[in-house]
Amino acid sequence: MTELKTRIAREVGTPALVVDMDAVDRNIARTQALCDAAGVANRPHIKTHKSVELMRMQLAAGAKGITCQKLGEAEVMAEGGADDIFISYNLLGEEKMARLAALMGKVTMRVAADNPTVVEHLAKAAALAGRDLLVRVECDTGRKRAGVEKPAEAITLAKMIVATPGLVFDGLMLYPPEDAAEITNKFVADVRAGLAEAGIGIPSISTGGTPNLLNLGQIAGATEHRAGTSIFNDRMMMAAGYAKEEDCALRVYTTVVSRGAPERGILDAGSKTLTTETGWGLKGHGLILEHPEAEIARFSEEHGILDLARCNDRPKVGDVVRVIPNHICPVVNVVGTLVFVRGEEIIGTGEVEARGKLT
């Protein structure tokens, strides 16, 4: 590993996002196998990697379509060969409806909605495209993010979609908390019963989340699953019990550029490289593999400030270290290029084509 770190520093420079493609292969295969074993379609969320090349690898491994969070991501992936795209996010506004309509002319598009205003806007996209648009009702069963919170609201919205020209009710979208299977099943059962009274079936039930890959089979009637982080994994997925260190395919290679005090060091990866997120009870802003006792305690834009108080073996200026970020998705979104390796060899680079696509 020392040889690879030396080559990365010399040929690429740091900070660098380095992807172990052997681990990526294993992670893609594992996600697909878990979905296959549970009898659900794999619809990976590309917001994690935002890479056409990696998307193609997921589709080649058996994914039945992809998930995007924003239209910009969907446009990039459609150009890259995706032909069945689900945007799991409320879309609003004339500009977005025009872009959605253009996509509908190229690929099968599915979208989410959790309120009547979004449904009204989506009808305009269908009219512009001159074809039907598949719409799923997003439901909140405890995560307290987007989604209707009551089965009656889901039933009303589904009926509205059915009654709206150009729109087709395509089922339910769920992102349930990892411990909420019982609550989620009751919610879905109530929606199913209410829609059955109106002669409406539920064509699909889409579940999501990498930690929920361990819970596949617990949501009755689930037809597909959306996992994003599982292709790379990160420190949060380790804390969630889904991943081990060797499953974390993307590491940030960064150089110690200062040791201003005995218990302080500075990395050349700051807040513009490593995320400030600290979910799942994590302390610090990443795991330094060479010095796991060290803590990335705080950031400025280009400085990762290390607390070395608990380290017996402290890094020196010039040392290159590898960091597993807390949350990999925002890390990938701020870089233009990934470095691909197998073993000790740099095998190439890959463009992050959909990075920064926020609309």
N, C-alpha and C positions, 0 to 999 in steps of 0.2 A: 504493500500500500504506500510505503514511503516513495517508491519510484513513481507511482501514478500521481501522488501529490506534487512531486517535483515537476513532472511533465505538465500538469495542469497549470501550476504557477508560472512555468517558463513559456508554455505555448499558448495558453488561453488568458491567464491572468486571473486575479481574484478581486472581488468575490465572484464565484462561478457556481451555477446550478448544474450539478453533475448527476446524471441519471444512469443507474445500474440497469442495463437492459435485460440482464438475466433475471433480476428481481421483478422487473416489469412483466416479463413473460410469465413468471410464476403468479404474479398478482392478477393478471388478466385471466389466466387459466383458473385460478381459485374462484374468482367472482363468477365466472361462467359456470363452473362446476356446481357451486352453491345454488345458483338459480336453476340450473338443469335438474338438480336433485329435488328441489322444491316444486318443480313443475311450473315455474314462472318465467316469463321472458326477461332477458337482461337488456335494459335500456340505460346504458351508462351515461352519467352526467359529465359532459366535457368541460364544465366550468373549472375543474381541477387542473387539467393539462392544457386545454385550449390549443391543442396541436392536431393538425390534420393527419399527420403520420401516425400518431398514437390512436386517433379515432379509427383509422383504417385497420389497425391491428386489432382493436376491440371488435369491429364488425367481422373481420376475418375469423375471429375466434368463436363467433356465434351470436353476437349481440343482434337483436331484432330491430334496432333503431337506436337513436340517441336522444338525450335530453340536453337542452340548452336553457340558460336562464335569461338571456337577452337576445333580441333580434339580431344584433351585430354578430354574436356567436353563431347563430343559425345561418346567417348569410355566408359566413366563412366556411362552415361545415358543408352546406349545400354545394358550394362551389368545389369543395374537396371531395364530393362523392356521396355524402349522406343523402338518402332518399326518403327517410321517415323520421321526422323531427318533432319532438314535443317541447314546447316552450312552457316551462312550469312557473309562470309568472304572469301577473296581471298586465295586460297591454292596453294603453290608452293613447288617444291623440291621433289627429289626421295624418301626421308624418309617419307614425308607426303603422297605421292601417294601410297606407299605401305600400310600405315596405313588406308588410305581411301578405298583402294581396299579390305582390310580385313573387314572393316565395311560393305561394300557393300554386302559381303557374308552373313551377319547376319540380316541386317535391310534395309528398304527403305531409301536411302540417296539422299538428294537434296543439291546442293551447289550453290554458287554465283560466278560470274565472271564479271569483268569490263574491261578486256583487252585480246588481242589475246594470250599473253604468258601464262596466266592462263588457257585458253581454251586448249592450246596445252598440258600443263601438265595434265589437267584433263583427256584428252584422254588416257594418259598412265595408269592412275588409272583404267579406264574402261577396257583397254586391259588386265591389270593384273587380274582384277576381272572376266573377261570373261562375263560381263553383262553390260547393258546400265546404264549410269549415268544421272540423271536429273539435268539440269543446268539452272539457272535463271540469267538474265542479270541485274546487279545492276545499277540503274539509280540515278543520283544526280539532284534533282529539286530545289536546293537552299541551302542545308545544308553545302555544300562545304567540304565534307569528301571524302569517296570513291564513285565510281560510274561514269558512262559516263555522260557527261554534255550536249550532243546534241542528239536529236532523231535519226539523221543519224548514229551516232556511235552505238546506241543501235540496230538499224536495221542491220547494218553491222555485229555486233557481233552475233546477233541471227542467221543470215544467216550462219555464220561460224560454229556455234554450230550445226545447222541442217545438214550441209555438212560434219561434222566430224564423222567418224565411232565410234560407242560406246557412243556418246553423244546424248541426247534428250533435245530439247529446252522446258523448263518448265515454261516460262513466265518471268515476271519482278519482281524485288525486289525494293521497294521504302522505303525511310525513310524521308518523306517530312517534311520541317519546318511546324510548327503548323499553320502558316498563309499563306501557299502556295498552297491551294487546286486548285485555278484557274490556276496557273502556271503548277502544276502537271497534271491536267486534260488535258491541251493543249499538254504537252509533251507526255502523254500516247496516246492521240488521233492521234498525228503525227506518233508515232511508230506503232500504230495499222494500220493506213492507209498504211504506207510504207510496212509493212509485208504482208498485204492483197494483195498488188500488186504482191507479190511473192508466194501467196497461202499459207502463213504461219499464223496460228492463235496464240493467246496468251492464253495458257492454264490456267495461274494463274497470279494474281497481288497481291503481298504480301506487305502490308503496315506495319509500325512499330511505336513504341514509346508509352509510357504510357500516356503522355499528349494528344496524338492523339486519345486515346480512346474516348475523348469528341467530336472528329470530324468524327467518323465513319459514313459512308454514303456520305461523301463529295467527295471521290475519286471514280469516275465512274468505275465500273467493278471490284472493289476490291473483292478478293475472300477469303482473310485471313488477320489476323492481329497478329503482334508480339509485345507483351508488356512484359517487364521484371520487372520493378520496382513496378508495381501495386500489386504484392503479399505482399510486405512489406510497400511500400511508404517511403517517407523521406521528409526532409525539402524542397528540390527542388520541389517535387511534390506538397507540400503545397503552395509554391510560384507560381507554375504554375496554381494553381486553381483546380487541380484534387483531392487533398486529404486534409482532415482536421486532426487535431492532433490525434483524436481517430482512424483514419485510418492507422496511422503509427504503424505497428505491431511489429517492432523490435526497441528496445531501448538499448543503451549501459549503463549498470549499472557501475558506477565508483565512487571511493572514493576520498574525499578531503584529501590529505596527508600532505599538508603544507599551512600555512598562513603566509608567510614571511613578509608581509607588510599589512597595513589595507585595501588597495585596490587591493591586489594581492592574488590569491590562486593557488594551484597546484592540478590537478587531476592525478590519476594514469593511465589515458588513454592519450597517446601522439600520435605522428604521425604514430606509428605502429598499432594504434587501430582506430583512427578517421581520416577521409580523409581531405586533405587540400583544396579540391575543394570548390569553392564559386560561382557557377553558379546562374543564375536567379536573380542576383543583391543582393545576400545574404551577410550579414556582419557577420564575425566570423565563427567558424567551427562547429557549432551544436547548437541546442536549448536545454538548461537545463530546464527541466519542473518545477523543484522546484524553480528555480531562473531565470525566463525568461529575467530579466534585465541584468544578467551577460553575459559577452561575452567571449567565448573561443578564445582569441586573437591571440595566437601563440602556436607553438609546439616545443619541442625537441622530441627525440624518445619515451621516456616514461613519458614525462611531458606535460600535457595540462594546459597551463598558462592562468589563469582567470583574466580578468579585471572586478573588482567589483565596479568600481567608481559609477555606476548608481544604485547600490543595497542598499536599506534600510535594508533589511533582508539578511545578508551575511552568507554563510555557514561556519560551524566550522570544524576543523580537526576531521576526523572520520565520517563525514556525508557521506552517500551514496546518490548520485543523479542519475537521469535518463536523458540521452542525446538522442535526435533524431538527427542522423547525417545528414549532408547536402546531401550526396549521399551515398546510402546504399550499392551499388554493391562493391566498393573497400573495404568497411569495412568487409563484409562477407568473402571476398577472403583471408583475412589474419588470420582467426581463424580456428581452427580445429573442434570446437563443438559449437552448439547452445543450449541454455537452453529453453525448452518449458514450458510455464505456461498457466493455465486457472484460471482466477480470482486471488486468493491469493495462489494457489497451484502450486508447481513445479511438472509437470507431467512426466518429463523425459528430455533426451537430444537427440540431433540428430547430426550425423556426417556430415560435409561438405565435401562430398567425392570428389568433383571436384575442391576444392580450389587449387589455385596455378597452374592450368593446363593452361599454357601459350603457349603451342605448339599444 
